């Protein structure tokens, strides 16, 4: 199972920052996450960037048990 890391609004919607989910592709892992965490998580997901092992990833990218899929919602703010 791949490690799923969730940040910001995705973490809030899921109620966790880390999980292990099955899947042969990034899409499979994300679909398993929506099934586990529900509609609130599913609503956040389309706005998020998805990375695989620290690199931007397409939904059809293959995933192994040693991989990390990260879900990064957009962020704003900061001080100048």
Buried (B, 14 or more C-beta within 10 A) or exposed (E): BBBBBBBBBBBBBBEBEEBEBEBEBBBBBBBBBBEEBEEBBBEBBEEBEBBBBEEEBEEEBEBEEEBBBBBBBEEEEEEE
